[in-house]
Amino acid sequence: MAKELKFKTNINCGGCIKSVSGFLNDVNGIDSWEVDTDNPNKILTVKGASVTSKEIMDTVYEAGFDIEEYQPS
């Protein structure tokens, strides 16, 4: 069963999404991902059965963006 992980990022525009796409699309275990650029926290939502938070965070950081686990209040 796929799990859903959410992260706060600084991916804030279409160009940023394009920059990170190649990195995230290469991660095994991701079924889908999207960034809500309208949200002030720029929430990255990742769905996949076998992907870990650390893999996502390392990948987005490698792409040149800030990322932290999102804890809704």
C-alpha positions as YAML, in Angstrom:
chain: A
units: angstrom
residues:
- id: 1
  name: MET
  ca: [0.00, 0.00, 0.00]
- id: 2
  name: ALA
  ca: [1.33, 3.43, -0.93]
- id: 3
  name: LYS
  ca: [2.12, 5.89, 1.82]
- id: 4
  name: GLU
  ca: [1.93, 9.67, 1.55]
- id: 5
  name: LEU
  ca: [4.78, 11.86, 2.79]
- id: 6
  name: LYS
  ca: [4.61, 15.66, 3.07]
- id: 7
  name: PHE
  ca: [7.46, 18.14, 3.22]
- id: 8
  name: LYS
  ca: [7.86, 21.91, 3.56]
- id: 9
  name: THR
  ca: [10.12, 23.23, 0.79]
- id: 10
  name: ASN
  ca: [11.24, 26.37, -1.03]
- id: 11
  name: ILE
  ca: [10.16, 24.96, -4.42]
- id: 12
  name: ASN
  ca: [8.02, 27.95, -5.36]
- id: 13
  name: CYS
  ca: [7.54, 28.15, -9.14]
- id: 14
  name: GLY
  ca: [7.29, 26.16, -12.34]
- id: 15
  name: GLY
  ca: [11.00, 26.59, -13.00]
- id: 16
  name: CYS
  ca: [11.82, 25.15, -9.58]
- id: 17
  name: ILE
  ca: [9.51, 22.20, -10.21]
- id: 18
  name: LYS
  ca: [11.22, 21.60, -13.54]
- id: 19
  name: SER
  ca: [14.64, 21.70, -11.82]
- id: 20
  name: VAL
  ca: [13.69, 19.12, -9.20]
- id: 21
  name: SER
  ca: [11.71, 16.85, -11.57]
- id: 22
  name: GLY
  ca: [14.70, 14.95, -12.93]
- id: 23
  name: PHE
  ca: [15.91, 14.21, -9.41]
- id: 24
  name: LEU
  ca: [12.57, 13.04, -7.99]
- id: 25
  name: ASN
  ca: [11.62, 11.09, -11.11]
- id: 26
  name: ASP
  ca: [14.81, 9.01, -10.69]
- id: 27
  name: VAL
  ca: [13.97, 7.88, -7.13]
- id: 28
  name: ASN
  ca: [12.81, 4.26, -7.04]
- id: 29
  name: GLY
  ca: [9.62, 3.75, -5.07]
- id: 30
  name: ILE
  ca: [7.92, 7.05, -5.89]
- id: 31
  name: ASP
  ca: [4.54, 6.52, -7.54]
- id: 32
  name: SER
  ca: [3.71, 10.23, -7.84]
- id: 33
  name: TRP
  ca: [4.66, 13.61, -6.42]
- id: 34
  name: GLU
  ca: [3.45, 17.22, -6.60]
- id: 35
  name: VAL
  ca: [4.26, 20.60, -5.09]
- id: 36
  name: ASP
  ca: [1.50, 22.94, -3.94]
- id: 37
  name: THR
  ca: [3.13, 26.25, -4.89]
- id: 38
  name: ASP
  ca: [-0.02, 28.12, -3.78]
- id: 39
  name: ASN
  ca: [0.52, 26.98, -0.19]
- id: 40
  name: PRO
  ca: [2.79, 29.39, 1.74]
- id: 41
  name: ASN
  ca: [4.80, 26.35, 2.93]
- id: 42
  name: LYS
  ca: [5.28, 25.04, -0.67]
- id: 43
  name: ILE
  ca: [4.19, 21.53, 0.34]
- id: 44
  name: LEU
  ca: [5.76, 18.63, -1.55]
- id: 45
  name: THR
  ca: [3.54, 15.54, -1.40]
- id: 46
  name: VAL
  ca: [5.13, 12.24, -2.36]
- id: 47
  name: LYS
  ca: [3.25, 8.95, -2.76]
- id: 48
  name: GLY
  ca: [4.98, 5.60, -2.88]
- id: 49
  name: ALA
  ca: [5.11, 2.24, -1.18]
- id: 50
  name: SER
  ca: [8.83, 1.87, -0.52]
- id: 51
  name: VAL
  ca: [10.24, 5.40, -0.45]
- id: 52
  name: THR
  ca: [11.59, 6.94, 2.77]
- id: 53
  name: SER
  ca: [11.55, 10.50, 4.07]
- id: 54
  name: LYS
  ca: [15.36, 10.48, 4.11]
- id: 55
  name: GLU
  ca: [15.52, 9.52, 0.41]
- id: 56
  name: ILE
  ca: [13.18, 12.37, -0.52]
- id: 57
  name: MET
  ca: [14.95, 14.92, 1.66]
- id: 58
  name: ASP
  ca: [18.40, 13.93, 0.36]
- id: 59
  name: THR
  ca: [17.17, 14.07, -3.24]
- id: 60
  name: VAL
  ca: [15.52, 17.50, -2.96]
- id: 61
  name: TYR
  ca: [18.58, 18.86, -1.10]
- id: 62
  name: GLU
  ca: [20.83, 17.48, -3.85]
- id: 63
  name: ALA
  ca: [18.66, 19.33, -6.40]
- id: 64
  name: GLY
  ca: [19.47, 22.56, -4.56]
- id: 65
  name: PHE
  ca: [16.33, 23.17, -2.53]
- id: 66
  name: ASP
  ca: [15.53, 23.42, 1.18]
- id: 67
  name: ILE
  ca: [13.28, 20.73, 2.61]
- id: 68
  name: GLU
  ca: [12.01, 19.60, 5.99]
- id: 69
  name: GLU
  ca: [9.33, 17.20, 7.13]
- id: 70
  name: TYR
  ca: [5.96, 18.93, 7.26]
- id: 71
  name: GLN
  ca: [4.09, 18.80, 10.56]
- id: 72
  name: PRO
  ca: [0.64, 20.37, 10.16]
- id: 73
  name: SER
  ca: [-0.47, 22.24, 13.25]
...
